[in-house]
Amino acid sequence: MRIMISCGEPSGDLYAGALVSEIFHREPAAEVFGFGGQRLAAAGARLVGDFQGLSVTGLTEAIRVLPRSFAMLRRLTAVAREQRPDVFVAIDFPDFNFRLMAALHRLGIPVVYYISPQLWAWRARRMEAMKRFVDRVLVIFPFEEELYRRAGIPVEFVGHPLVDLVRVHQPRAVLLREHGLDPEAPTVALLPGSRTNELTRIVPAMAASLPLIRMRVPNVQFLIAAAPNLADELFEPLMVPLKPGPPAGGPVLIRERTDDVLAASDVVITASGTATVQAALHERPMVVVYRLSPLTYRIGKPFVRVDMYAMANLVAGKRVVPELIQEHLTPERVAAETIRFLTDPELSRRTRDELRQVRERLGEPGASARAAEAVLAVARGGRGVGSSPDSDSVSG
């Protein structure tokens, strides 16, 4: 059995790695190949292309990588034509994967979309493309299932893979003492994003908020959770010494141990995205921040169909945690919201209770296993009911 996978960012790579491990558990002789990162490769897949440098957010940023993106699309299509996979699995990354799935559909290859794009939030016209080209959609948020079913698209809610993947390897006290910090002091986790262009827009405001927080909470300490493959210099604005109060140094940078950092924290300042789900699974009060380029924001805002952005809020169906997006992302507001959580035990307790309910709505453990079963079912069964024989292409 041959399975082709495409994921274009760190969170998708994490889910792809877990999916492939479950596929090999069921089909040890399967051949898995495609487009991804180090976690997909570590699970045993053969990388045809690496997404390093192609994972960006925003219109202006995407335009700059278009030549490389189209070259990768041509390369992956050629490999699929030659090797004829039994199924193609697209994982999120819609601007790239929509074009790739259309090309592979024309080759007669069944398509499964796992970690489906947030079409309910914006660009709803893409639902027609999903209906035309996708044999089965595997959704990870409970409210998505009915939306796809109503559109006539074969869909299955498998649960969120992070429910299984969130693991704490080092207790709070051990982690903090290891880095010269006080286990009894209030601790704030900083998660500024997983892409270079995210950090360049978010880190300055986040860094400027830290002295303001320290002024109100003198013994506060900060941990930075760094995503893989991001240069140290991107975090330098966050790592300046802070006064008054101990510790004398600045925030501590910890690489590729986000769960340990979250478990050691009392409050989280995080970029919007998968990290909000991860923080919710740890039941950590959070301040969600995000900023796009002004041009991208102006062009995209009229098409947005939701009034909340953080997945923790969307799953809850209400604003459980504050969101500071675009012009609302200022050092003063980040500091004020963080201080509220640090100084109001009742607010923190209520927020943790709400996030516990979010966790319960994300499904039972075993999401990656259920996704693997669905992928293999499509691979064994050939074309599904969601396909059509036309040869139309799909545009952005």
HUVEN-V767990 format. One record per helix or strand of 3 or more residues. SS is the DSSP state (alpha for helix, beta for strand). FROM is the first residue (numbers start at 1). TO is the last residue. If there is no record, write none. Layout:
ss:SS from:FROM to:TO
ss:SS from:FROM to:TO
//
This chain:
ss:beta from:2 to:7
ss:alpha from:10 to:26
ss:beta from:31 to:36
ss:alpha from:38 to:42
ss:beta from:46 to:50
ss:alpha from:59 to:64
ss:alpha from:66 to:83
ss:beta from:87 to:91
ss:alpha from:94 to:106
ss:beta from:111 to:114
ss:alpha from:126 to:133
ss:beta from:136 to:139
ss:alpha from:144 to:150
ss:beta from:155 to:157
ss:alpha from:162 to:165
ss:alpha from:172 to:178
ss:beta from:187 to:191
ss:alpha from:196 to:216
ss:beta from:221 to:226
ss:alpha from:232 to:238
ss:beta from:252 to:255
ss:alpha from:258 to:263
ss:beta from:267 to:271
ss:alpha from:274 to:281
ss:beta from:285 to:290
ss:alpha from:294 to:301
ss:alpha from:311 to:316
ss:beta from:322 to:325
ss:alpha from:326 to:328
ss:alpha from:331 to:343
ss:alpha from:345 to:361
ss:alpha from:367 to:381
//
